[in-house]
Structure formats: C-alpha cells, structure tokens
Amino acid sequence: MALSSGAQLLSADYPPAEPAKWTGFSITLPRGVIARCNPVTAPSGCTDSPLEPAPEK
C-alpha cells in the first residue's frame, strides 16, 4: 500500500543488507533501486534512476 500511495519514504528494521535473522525478511523498492519516480505525482516522462548501485545479494 505504501508503494502505490506515492509514499516519499519507506523505513524498516530490515534493509536488504541486514535481513531478519529468523525469516530472511527484508524490504526494498522494486528492482532494488534506492530511489524512484513517484507513481502518483511524477510527470509522464520520469524515469527511475538509482542514485547508487543496488547492494549485492
């Protein structure tokens, strides 16, 4: 729900580099990017462009 709402910030205790020890759960944006165009307010020509490479898994 947060992703489709156009949320500007997602926060979790389990980033990809530090998944939950007991379940392996982690949270990321789609395609592993650290930033993306806002799906609610971005202009039609907006393209996602990571600010830095996604962490290695």
Secondary structure, DSSP 8 states (H G I E B T S, - for coil): -HHHHT-S----S--TTS--TTT------GGG-S----TTT--TT-----SS-----
